[in-house]
Amino acid sequence: MLSAHMKRNIAAVALLLSGIIAGAAGMYVWTITYAPGFPPPPEEMRERIFMHLKREIQLTPEQERVIRPEFEEAWEQGEVLRREMEPKLRALFDETDERIRGYLSPEQKVLLEEFHKKMSERRGKFGPPPTPPPPPPLQ
């Protein structure tokens, strides 16, 4: 038989764990539903990545002065490439989708449409995936 002290401790731990679980679940739901600015705009993403790079490799002020323009130029070139490739990738995905449909039953085609609709809604909430940064320039 458990003592009153032990029961109190178990109840306290259970309460703590339930609070942690409820908080995590609430945060997850909030993030999915209301996360403002996720993902951040490309300019903000570029700055975040550069600042992370600066911290990680411990750039001196002089190095930052010369590397930042290189980084930003590479980022802009990456954006141009992304915009050029996006229609080609979209066409590839559409063609692949059409070929896949040829193997599906009518019921599966309906499920595929539902899948695409869900994915489109998710992208609508968060925008397109962020553009990966270009690698830092080689010296």
C-alpha positions in Angstrom: 0.0 0.0 0.0 1.3 3.4 -0.9 1.7 6.0 1.7 -0.1 9.4 1.5 3.3 11.1 0.9 4.0 8.7 -2.1 0.5 9.2 -3.5 1.0 13.0 -3.4 4.3 12.7 -5.2 2.8 10.5 -7.9 -0.1 12.9 -8.3 2.3 15.9 -8.6 4.4 14.1 -11.2 1.3 13.1 -13.1 0.1 16.7 -13.0 3.4 18.0 -14.2 3.6 15.5 -17.1 0.0 16.2 -18.2 0.8 19.9 -18.2 3.9 19.3 -20.4 1.9 17.2 -22.8 -1.0 19.6 -23.0 1.4 22.5 -23.5 3.3 20.7 -26.3 0.0 19.7 -28.0 -1.3 23.3 -27.7 1.9 24.7 -29.2 1.8 22.3 -32.0 -1.8 23.2 -32.9 -1.1 26.9 -32.6 2.0 26.6 -34.8 0.0 24.8 -37.5 -3.0 27.2 -37.3 -1.6 30.6 -36.5 2.2 30.6 -36.9 2.8 34.1 -38.2 5.6 34.5 -40.7 6.5 30.9 -41.1 8.6 30.4 -43.1 10.2 33.8 -42.9 10.4 35.9 -46.1 13.5 35.2 -48.2 15.3 38.4 -47.1 14.9 37.5 -43.5 15.9 33.9 -44.2 19.0 35.2 -46.0 19.9 37.4 -43.0 19.3 34.6 -40.5 21.5 32.2 -42.4 24.3 34.7 -42.8 24.2 35.6 -39.1 24.3 31.9 -38.2 27.3 31.5 -40.6 29.0 34.5 -39.0 28.6 33.1 -35.5 29.6 29.5 -36.4 32.8 30.3 -38.2 33.5 33.4 -36.1 34.0 35.9 -38.8 36.0 39.0 -38.0 34.4 42.4 -38.9 36.8 42.7 -41.9 35.8 39.2 -43.1 32.1 40.0 -42.7 32.6 43.2 -44.7 34.1 41.2 -47.7 32.1 38.0 -47.4 28.6 39.5 -47.0 28.5 40.9 -50.5 29.7 37.6 -51.9 27.0 35.7 -49.9 24.3 38.1 -51.0 25.3 37.9 -54.6 25.2 34.1 -54.5 21.8 34.3 -52.8 20.4 36.4 -55.5 21.8 34.1 -58.2 20.2 31.2 -56.4 16.9 33.1 -56.4 17.2 33.6 -60.2 17.9 29.9 -60.7 15.0 28.9 -58.4 12.6 31.1 -60.4 13.9 29.6 -63.7 13.6 26.0 -62.4 10.2 26.3 -60.7 8.1 25.9 -63.8 10.2 23.1 -65.1 9.9 21.2 -61.8 6.1 21.9 -61.7 5.8 20.4 -65.2 7.9 17.4 -64.2 5.7 16.8 -61.1 2.5 17.2 -63.2 3.8 14.7 -65.9 4.8 12.2 -63.2 1.4 12.6 -61.5 -0.4 11.8 -64.8 1.7 8.7 -65.3 1.0 7.6 -61.7 -2.7 8.0 -62.3 -2.5 5.4 -65.0 -1.7 2.8 -62.4 -4.4 3.7 -59.9 -8.0 2.5 -59.5 -10.8 5.0 -59.6 -10.9 5.0 -55.8 -7.2 5.6 -55.5 -7.5 8.5 -57.9 -10.0 10.1 -55.6 -7.6 9.6 -52.7 -4.8 11.1 -54.7 -6.9 14.2 -55.4 -7.6 14.5 -51.6 -3.9 14.1 -50.9 -3.1 16.9 -53.4 -5.8 19.1 -51.8 -4.4 18.6 -48.3 -0.9 19.3 -49.4 -2.0 22.5 -51.2 -3.8 23.7 -48.1 -0.7 23.1 -46.0 1.4 25.0 -48.5 -1.2 27.8 -48.4 -0.8 28.2 -44.7 2.9 28.3 -44.7 3.8 29.5 -48.2 6.2 27.7 -50.5 9.1 25.9 -48.9 12.0 28.2 -48.1 14.8 28.4 -50.7 17.9 26.7 -49.5 20.9 29.1 -49.2 23.8 28.8 -51.7 27.0 27.6 -50.3 29.5 30.3 -49.1 31.9 31.4 -51.8 35.1 29.6 -52.1 38.3 31.5 -51.5 
